[in-house]
């Protein structure tokens, strides 16, 4: 991943984790907790693609595993978000632009359900049966509902920031200059002319025309004599 992607992803993940732990987790809503960290990973994955989404998801999940008050095995949420980030990155539009909000909303619902199921499944493998006592169906419903309600306020903004960070003005200027050089090269190789005041340019063409006109005038003057 490039430096600008790493810096932006790290800043967004830290902010999302702080807000989720200090604000959303203390709302004591029934069922699941709104997963702002998951929505951040989804927004970045829809711009960066499956490889970037997997890396961002792994980093975000590992940070959530190590940040207090985490009470589960380290690496559990990292594995889940890595898989979800990879799968969400596969839904990245080819031209980078979304035609409607239907696609991202479907991705959000599928990611919320998949995250809950994967987290519960990995927990069952390591002996954590919390999901059974709370009720897996209620967790799935509330997770999808909360994330779907929160997504319109988070995912579009994350995607806009990621796209803005991808556009480098210096790179655009360099590519424009390179295109201009290529165009000049095509002109010079195709016509034998060079632009500006260089040899063989428009100025040289005019000088040659004037020289020919002067020669014609001299020849006519000799014939009249």
Backbone bond lengths (Angstrom), bond angles and torsions (degrees), N, CA, C in turn:
res aa  C-N    CA-C-N  psi(-1)  N-CA   C-N-CA  omega(-1)  CA-C   N-CA-C  phi
1 X - - - 1.461 - - 1.526 110.06 -
2 X 1.325 116.01 144.92 1.438 119.98 -180.00 1.520 111.20 -74.46
3 X 1.337 114.83 166.77 1.463 119.64 -174.29 1.521 111.15 -64.06
4 X 1.342 117.28 -42.74 1.460 118.92 -178.64 1.522 111.96 -64.61
5 X 1.336 116.72 -33.91 1.464 119.43 176.59 1.525 111.04 -67.28
6 X 1.317 115.71 -42.08 1.468 119.93 -178.45 1.531 110.32 -64.42
7 X 1.323 117.00 -45.35 1.465 120.51 -178.35 1.525 111.19 -64.80
8 X 1.335 116.35 -46.56 1.460 119.31 -179.60 1.522 111.48 -65.29
9 X 1.328 117.11 -45.08 1.467 120.15 -179.45 1.522 111.21 -62.74
10 X 1.333 117.25 -42.04 1.467 120.53 -179.70 1.524 111.10 -63.12
11 X 1.335 116.54 -44.35 1.471 120.30 -179.22 1.529 110.79 -64.31
12 X 1.319 117.54 -45.46 1.466 120.66 -178.86 1.527 111.57 -66.01
13 X 1.317 117.11 -39.26 1.469 120.38 -179.64 1.520 110.91 -66.71
14 X 1.327 117.40 -42.15 1.471 120.43 179.65 1.526 110.12 -63.92
15 X 1.331 117.27 -45.14 1.471 120.56 179.33 1.521 110.66 -62.48
16 X 1.338 116.94 -44.58 1.463 120.11 -179.58 1.521 111.60 -63.08
17 X 1.323 117.68 -40.38 1.459 120.73 -179.79 1.525 111.26 -67.35
18 X 1.325 117.06 -41.33 1.463 120.36 179.09 1.527 110.69 -63.43
19 X 1.324 117.03 -44.63 1.468 120.57 179.84 1.523 110.56 -65.11
20 X 1.331 116.67 -40.53 1.458 119.35 -178.61 1.526 112.05 -66.09
21 X 1.332 116.42 -42.22 1.472 119.72 -177.37 1.516 111.56 -75.17
22 X 1.324 116.93 -40.78 1.469 119.95 -173.26 1.521 113.90 -87.94
23 X 1.329 118.08 -22.54 1.471 120.53 -175.76 1.522 111.69 -118.10
24 X 1.320 117.29 -62.14 1.463 120.71 -172.81 1.518 112.44 -65.40
25 X 1.319 117.38 -38.02 1.465 120.00 -178.71 1.521 112.19 -69.31
26 X 1.326 117.29 -20.21 1.465 121.23 -178.88 1.520 113.50 -94.44
27 X 1.324 116.81 3.37 1.464 119.13 177.50 1.521 111.96 -76.84
28 X 1.339 116.72 -19.64 1.467 123.01 178.99 1.528 111.40 54.18
29 X 1.325 115.26 49.57 1.458 120.41 176.73 1.521 109.81 -76.30
30 X 1.324 117.79 152.20 1.473 119.30 179.19 1.517 110.85 -67.09
31 X 1.318 115.55 137.88 1.450 120.16 177.86 1.514 112.22 85.01
32 X 1.326 115.88 -132.15 1.456 121.88 -175.41 1.521 111.19 -79.23
33 X 1.327 114.87 173.42 1.467 123.00 176.81 1.527 107.75 -104.66
34 X 1.319 119.25 135.28 1.474 119.97 175.77 1.522 110.65 -54.25
35 X 1.315 115.38 127.45 1.468 120.88 -172.38 1.528 109.37 -98.53
36 X 1.329 116.51 86.19 1.457 121.07 178.39 1.524 111.49 -67.82
37 X 1.321 116.43 -31.92 1.465 120.49 178.94 1.526 110.69 -65.36
38 X 1.312 117.01 -40.16 1.460 121.15 177.96 1.528 110.74 -63.45
39 X 1.324 117.42 -43.96 1.466 121.18 179.78 1.529 111.43 -63.36
40 X 1.321 116.42 -35.67 1.463 119.72 176.86 1.518 111.00 -65.08
41 X 1.318 116.63 -43.37 1.466 120.79 177.75 1.525 110.45 -62.73
42 X 1.331 117.31 -40.60 1.464 120.42 -180.00 1.524 111.34 -64.29
43 X 1.339 116.68 -44.05 1.467 119.80 179.42 1.515 112.18 -60.77
44 X 1.328 116.89 -41.50 1.458 120.41 179.31 1.530 111.34 -71.78
45 X 1.323 117.69 -36.90 1.466 121.00 -179.36 1.525 111.23 -66.87
46 X 1.325 118.07 -33.63 1.462 120.81 179.68 1.524 112.13 -70.83
47 X 1.323 117.43 -13.59 1.471 121.78 177.30 1.523 110.77 -104.33
48 X 1.338 117.59 -41.37 1.455 121.99 -174.62 1.527 113.79 -86.12
49 X 1.322 118.15 -18.61 1.451 120.55 -178.96 1.523 112.51 93.69
50 X 1.336 116.11 -174.09 1.463 120.26 -171.64 1.526 112.65 -71.32
51 X 1.342 117.28 -37.62 1.466 118.34 -179.81 1.527 110.62 -69.51
52 X 1.334 116.58 -48.06 1.460 119.80 177.06 1.515 112.19 -62.95
53 X 1.336 116.82 -37.62 1.457 120.06 178.06 1.515 112.58 -63.97
54 X 1.331 116.55 -38.88 1.463 119.69 178.44 1.528 111.30 -66.41
55 X 1.334 116.97 -41.86 1.466 120.15 179.71 1.524 111.54 -67.03
56 X 1.327 116.35 -43.92 1.465 119.99 178.28 1.522 110.47 -63.91
57 X 1.336 116.87 -42.55 1.461 120.23 179.76 1.516 112.44 -63.08
58 X 1.324 116.24 -41.20 1.463 119.21 178.83 1.534 110.97 -64.21
59 X 1.337 116.68 -45.33 1.466 119.58 179.61 1.515 112.23 -63.89
60 X 1.337 116.73 -42.23 1.464 120.04 179.33 1.519 111.28 -65.59
61 X 1.328 116.95 -43.43 1.458 119.84 179.36 1.513 113.10 -65.48
62 X 1.327 116.81 -38.96 1.467 119.64 178.88 1.521 110.98 -66.11
63 X 1.324 116.66 -38.49 1.464 119.54 177.25 1.523 110.55 -65.10
64 X 1.321 116.65 -39.20 1.464 119.70 177.46 1.521 111.88 -67.96
65 X 1.328 117.45 -32.25 1.466 120.95 177.78 1.526 112.01 -67.25
66 X 1.329 116.07 -34.08 1.465 120.11 -175.39 1.526 112.96 -92.89
67 X 1.330 117.56 -20.45 1.467 120.41 -177.10 1.525 110.30 -77.37
68 X 1.330 117.84 137.72 1.463 120.06 174.91 1.525 109.79 -70.60
69 X 1.329 118.89 148.85 1.478 128.03 7.98 1.522 112.57 -99.51
70 X 1.320 118.43 52.73 1.459 121.79 -179.53 1.535 110.24 -62.05
71 X 1.345 115.49 131.46 1.460 120.48 -177.66 1.525 111.78 -123.15
72 X 1.338 116.41 24.03 1.458 120.13 179.80 1.527 109.39 -123.05
73 X 1.315 114.77 173.38 1.467 120.06 -177.35 1.521 110.55 -66.44
74 X 1.329 116.41 138.30 1.458 121.31 179.37 1.522 109.99 -66.14
75 X 1.311 115.27 135.65 1.451 121.09 -178.78 1.514 114.22 98.73
76 X 1.326 116.85 -11.85 1.462 119.92 -177.63 1.527 111.32 -69.36
77 X 1.313 117.29 -50.33 1.466 120.72 -179.94 1.523 110.75 -74.48
78 X 1.335 117.57 -27.37 1.457 120.81 177.01 1.524 110.78 -63.52
79 X 1.325 116.57 -42.13 1.456 120.94 177.81 1.527 110.84 -63.67
80 X 1.327 116.09 -43.04 1.461 120.43 -177.73 1.523 110.84 -64.54
81 X 1.332 117.42 -49.60 1.467 120.15 -177.58 1.521 111.77 -70.38
82 X 1.318 117.83 -27.49 1.462 120.16 176.07 1.531 110.05 -64.06
83 X 1.322 116.79 -45.20 1.467 121.32 178.83 1.529 110.38 -66.36
84 X 1.333 116.79 -44.65 1.463 120.46 -178.88 1.527 110.74 -65.45
85 X 1.331 117.47 -41.15 1.463 120.42 178.81 1.523 111.62 -63.68
86 X 1.319 116.75 -38.83 1.467 120.27 177.95 1.529 110.99 -64.26
87 X 1.334 116.57 -47.27 1.462 120.27 -178.79 1.526 111.54 -66.91
88 X 1.324 117.36 -38.33 1.469 120.07 178.40 1.522 110.99 -66.92
89 X 1.336 117.18 -34.39 1.458 120.29 178.17 1.514 113.09 -65.31
90 X 1.313 117.65 -24.92 1.464 120.94 176.78 1.523 111.75 -67.36
91 X 1.334 117.45 -21.17 1.466 121.84 178.80 1.521 112.37 -87.64
92 X 1.335 117.47 6.77 1.470 120.43 178.55 1.522 110.16 -61.75
93 X 1.343 118.60 129.20 1.470 120.01 178.78 1.522 111.04 -65.53
94 X 1.320 116.31 147.77 1.456 121.42 -175.38 1.531 112.13 -63.86
95 X 1.336 116.91 -40.96 1.462 120.25 -179.14 1.517 112.74 -89.46
96 X 1.332 117.29 0.83 1.460 120.69 179.05 1.506 115.01 82.68
97 X 1.331 118.03 -4.77 1.454 122.15 -178.65 1.515 110.31 -114.69
98 X 1.328 115.90 137.10 1.458 121.33 179.60 1.526 109.53 -90.02
99 X 1.328 116.79 130.52 1.459 120.87 -179.85 1.519 111.97 -77.54
100 X 1.334 118.15 -30.12 1.459 122.13 179.90 1.519 108.82 -152.76
101 X 1.336 114.93 172.99 1.460 120.16 -179.82 1.521 112.53 -88.35
102 X 1.328 117.00 -1.65 1.463 120.04 -177.35 1.521 111.26 -65.73
103 X 1.331 116.19 -45.29 1.462 119.90 -179.34 1.520 113.45 -59.00
104 X 1.345 118.82 -52.74 1.468 119.52 178.48 1.524 113.42 -60.77
105 X 1.339 117.85 -35.89 1.454 119.52 179.37 1.531 111.17 -66.31
106 X 1.332 116.20 -38.93 1.469 119.71 176.40 1.523 110.34 -64.45
107 X 1.339 116.23 -40.49 1.461 120.46 178.04 1.519 110.69 -62.80
108 X 1.334 117.63 -40.45 1.464 121.52 -179.42 1.529 110.66 -63.92
109 X 1.330 116.94 -47.39 1.471 120.11 -179.61 1.527 110.77 -63.21
110 X 1.342 116.49 -45.42 1.460 119.68 179.67 1.525 111.34 -63.83
111 X 1.338 116.70 -38.56 1.466 119.78 179.55 1.523 111.22 -68.73
112 X 1.325 117.65 -38.84 1.465 120.29 178.89 1.528 110.89 -63.82
113 X 1.325 116.17 -44.86 1.460 119.51 178.29 1.525 111.25 -67.29
114 X 1.343 115.81 -43.51 1.462 118.89 -179.11 1.516 112.78 -65.49
115 X 1.329 116.66 -39.29 1.460 120.09 178.70 1.523 111.35 -62.44
116 X 1.334 115.97 -44.28 1.475 119.70 179.85 1.520 111.57 -64.21
117 X 1.326 116.97 -43.36 1.457 120.43 -179.41 1.532 111.54 -67.37
118 X 1.334 116.33 -44.51 1.458 119.03 179.55 1.525 111.64 -64.78
119 X 1.326 116.12 -41.56 1.464 119.77 -179.88 1.528 110.66 -62.91
120 X 1.352 115.22 -42.73 1.468 118.79 178.07 1.525 111.23 -67.77
121 X 1.343 117.00 -37.70 1.452 119.89 179.71 1.522 112.38 -66.81
122 X 1.331 116.96 -44.67 1.470 119.52 177.14 1.519 110.28 -64.58
123 X 1.348 116.96 -36.77 1.461 120.01 177.47 1.511 112.30 -63.70
124 X 1.335 116.72 -37.41 1.462 119.74 178.53 1.528 111.17 -65.74
125 X 1.335 116.05 -32.75 1.467 119.22 178.76 1.520 112.28 -68.53
126 X 1.326 116.57 -30.88 1.477 119.98 -178.57 1.521 111.97 -99.84
127 X 1.347 117.18 7.86 1.457 120.55 175.34 1.511 115.56 91.57
128 X 1.337 118.41 13.39 1.460 121.34 178.50 1.528 108.06 -94.56
129 X 1.322 117.11 114.24 1.470 122.16 -177.86 1.521 111.90 -111.19
130 X 1.329 118.01 28.29 1.468 121.35 -178.34 1.515 111.19 -62.97
131 X 1.350 116.87 -39.59 1.461 120.67 -178.03 1.525 111.95 -60.81
132 X 1.338 116.91 -33.17 1.464 119.43 179.75 1.514 111.31 -68.17
133 X 1.327 116.46 -38.71 1.470 119.29 -178.29 1.534 111.10 -73.46
134 X 1.307 117.25 -37.37 1.469 119.77 179.98 1.514 110.86 -73.75
135 X 1.310 117.23 -36.50 1.460 121.38 -177.04 1.520 110.42 109.41
136 X 1.331 116.92 105.30 1.454 120.82 -176.67 1.531 113.22 -64.86
137 X 1.324 120.71 -40.52 1.471 119.46 178.80 1.529 113.26 -59.81
138 X 1.334 117.33 -41.76 1.468 119.57 179.34 1.522 111.22 -67.77
139 X 1.338 116.53 -35.48 1.460 119.66 177.15 1.528 110.82 -65.23
140 X 1.320 117.48 -41.46 1.456 120.66 179.13 1.517 111.67 -64.11
141 X 1.320 116.66 -44.50 1.464 120.58 -178.44 1.529 111.50 -65.87
142 X 1.322 116.96 -48.46 1.462 119.73 -177.22 1.536 111.68 -69.58
143 X 1.328 117.59 -35.28 1.461 119.91 177.96 1.524 110.85 -64.01
144 X 1.329 116.95 -45.49 1.464 120.14 178.40 1.526 111.46 -65.06
145 X 1.323 116.80 -39.89 1.462 120.84 -178.55 1.525 111.56 -66.83
146 X 1.319 117.04 -49.92 1.467 120.45 -178.13 1.530 111.55 -63.34
147 X 1.321 116.30 -44.88 1.461 119.36 -178.70 1.525 111.61 -67.69
148 X 1.323 117.02 -34.17 1.459 120.30 178.73 1.531 111.10 -69.07
149 X 1.332 116.84 -36.53 1.460 120.18 177.90 1.527 112.14 -72.06
150 X 1.319 116.24 -32.87 1.466 120.46 -177.87 1.525 112.66 -85.29
151 X 1.327 117.20 -22.39 1.468 121.23 -173.67 1.532 113.96 -59.41
152 X 1.352 120.95 -43.87 1.476 119.01 -178.57 1.524 113.96 -60.57
153 X 1.312 117.92 -22.04 1.461 121.00 -179.82 1.528 112.89 -92.65
154 X 1.335 116.77 -8.70 1.472 120.41 -174.00 1.522 112.10 -119.20
155 X 1.323 117.16 -54.96 1.467 121.19 -171.11 1.531 112.89 -61.57
156 X 1.336 120.29 -47.32 1.477 118.33 179.21 1.523 113.14 -60.50
157 X 1.334 117.75 -39.53 1.455 120.48 178.38 1.517 112.60 -65.75
158 X 1.340 116.50 -40.73 1.471 120.49 177.72 1.521 110.36 -62.74
159 X 1.316 117.02 -43.95 1.453 120.89 -179.84 1.521 111.58 -65.04
160 X 1.339 116.74 -38.86 1.467 120.03 178.91 1.523 111.14 -64.83
161 X 1.334 117.13 -42.02 1.463 119.99 178.04 1.530 111.49 -65.03
162 X 1.334 116.09 -40.29 1.468 119.53 -179.98 1.522 111.07 -65.52
163 X 1.333 117.00 -41.67 1.466 119.77 178.37 1.524 111.24 -66.03
164 X 1.325 116.78 -39.35 1.460 120.13 179.58 1.518 111.10 -64.56
165 X 1.327 116.63 -38.20 1.462 120.14 178.67 1.520 111.59 -70.04
166 X 1.335 117.66 -25.09 1.451 120.68 179.14 1.520 112.55 -73.89
167 X 1.354 118.08 -26.51 1.465 122.09 -178.38 1.519 109.64 -83.89
168 X 1.335 116.62 112.15 1.464 123.27 -179.29 1.526 108.64 -104.18
169 X 1.354 119.42 112.37 1.466 120.56 -178.69 1.523 112.73 -59.20
170 X 1.328 117.66 -36.12 1.459 119.96 179.62 1.523 110.84 -65.19
171 X 1.323 114.99 -40.08 1.465 118.69 179.16 1.521 110.98 -66.20
172 X 1.356 117.09 -38.51 1.452 120.46 178.92 1.521 111.04 -65.40
173 X 1.347 116.76 -41.52 1.453 120.56 178.40 1.515 110.97 -63.05
174 X 1.322 115.91 -43.06 1.457 119.90 179.05 1.514 112.10 -63.22
175 X 1.332 117.24 -40.76 1.455 119.83 179.67 1.513 111.38 -68.53
176 X 1.363 117.16 -35.52 1.456 120.34 177.81 1.521 110.90 -65.63
177 X 1.329 116.32 -42.68 1.462 120.14 178.23 1.524 110.65 -63.91
178 X 1.329 116.08 -38.84 1.454 120.07 179.05 1.512 111.03 -65.30
179 X 1.346 116.59 -38.34 1.460 120.21 177.50 1.513 111.05 -64.30
180 X 1.365 115.75 -40.27 1.453 119.57 178.63 1.521 110.78 -63.25
181 X 1.341 117.24 -40.47 1.459 120.39 178.14 1.526 111.02 -63.93
182 X 1.324 115.79 -40.38 1.460 119.56 179.20 1.519 110.50 -64.52
183 X 1.356 117.50 -41.23 1.461 121.05 178.49 1.517 110.85 -62.73
184 X 1.338 116.70 -43.30 1.463 120.24 177.84 1.512 110.86 -61.81
185 X 1.330 116.32 -39.20 1.448 119.78 178.11 1.516 112.90 -63.55
186 X 1.339 116.44 -39.95 1.460 119.91 177.77 1.523 110.62 -64.04
187 X 1.371 117.62 -40.91 1.466 120.80 179.88 1.519 111.78 -63.82
188 X 1.337 115.70 -45.20 1.456 118.92 -177.13 1.515 112.15 -68.68
189 X 1.340 117.39 -37.73 1.458 119.71 -178.93 1.511 112.03 -76.35
190 X 1.330 117.83 -28.56 1.461 120.53 -176.90 1.512 113.49 -85.93
191 X 1.334 119.01 -29.91 1.462 121.11 -174.38 1.509 113.37 -118.27
192 X 1.321 117.36 -12.73 1.447 119.43 -177.01 1.508 113.29 79.19
193 X 1.343 117.72 6.85 1.461 122.29 -179.25 1.505 109.84 -105.18
194 X 1.300 116.77 158.63 1.449 122.97 174.32 1.506 108.97 -127.71
195 X 1.332 115.91 144.25 1.456 121.41 -173.24 1.512 110.43 -80.85
196 X 1.372 115.39 148.26 1.460 120.91 175.23 1.500 111.52 92.34
197 X 1.335 114.96 -153.64 1.442 120.63 -178.27 1.500 112.27 -90.04
198 X 1.342 118.30 19.62 1.440 121.51 -178.19 1.520 110.19 -79.15
199 X 1.290 116.08 171.54 1.453 122.67 -179.78 1.529 109.71 -63.62
200 X 1.343 116.37 133.63 1.459 120.98 178.79 1.499 113.13 80.33
201 X 1.353 119.41 9.27 1.446 121.43 -179.21 1.505 111.43 -81.55
202 X 1.377 114.94 -165.84 1.458 119.40 179.76 1.516 111.42 -62.74
203 X 1.344 115.95 -36.61 1.446 119.03 178.43 1.507 111.09 -63.13
204 X 1.325 118.16 -41.81 1.451 121.67 178.07 1.513 111.79 -64.30
205 X 1.347 115.72 -36.64 1.463 119.92 177.93 1.523 111.29 -63.29
206 X 1.353 116.81 -42.08 1.458 120.49 177.92 1.517 111.52 -64.80
207 X 1.316 117.08 -40.93 1.466 120.40 179.55 1.524 110.81 -62.17
208 X 1.340 116.79 -40.97 1.454 120.19 178.37 1.523 111.27 -64.10
209 X 1.325 116.62 -38.68 1.465 120.21 178.89 1.516 110.91 -64.75
210 X 1.326 116.95 -42.37 1.452 120.35 177.87 1.515 111.25 -64.00
211 X 1.313 116.89 -40.16 1.472 120.27 178.95 1.515 111.04 -62.05
212 X 1.334 116.64 -43.61 1.458 119.98 178.94 1.529 111.16 -63.45
213 X 1.351 116.74 -40.05 1.464 119.94 179.03 1.521 111.11 -63.02
214 X 1.327 116.05 -41.03 1.462 120.03 179.32 1.517 111.16 -64.51
215 X 1.341 116.01 -39.05 1.461 119.24 178.97 1.513 111.48 -65.50
216 X 1.324 116.87 -40.38 1.458 120.62 178.04 1.517 110.50 -62.11
217 X 1.355 116.72 -41.62 1.467 120.34 178.57 1.511 111.90 -62.77
218 X 1.317 117.04 -39.25 1.472 120.07 179.52 1.528 110.60 -66.24
219 X 1.332 115.92 -41.68 1.472 119.35 -179.20 1.523 110.20 -63.18
220 X 1.333 116.68 -43.18 1.471 121.15 179.42 1.543 109.98 -63.24
221 X 1.336 116.39 -39.11 1.461 119.68 179.55 1.518 111.04 -65.38
222 X 1.310 118.32 -37.59 1.465 121.44 178.07 1.518 110.74 -65.53
223 X 1.365 116.62 -41.58 1.460 119.97 -179.49 1.517 110.85 -64.80
224 X 1.355 117.41 -37.66 1.465 119.24 179.98 1.527 111.00 -65.22
225 X 1.338 115.78 -34.55 1.437 117.62 178.11 1.545 109.44 -68.41
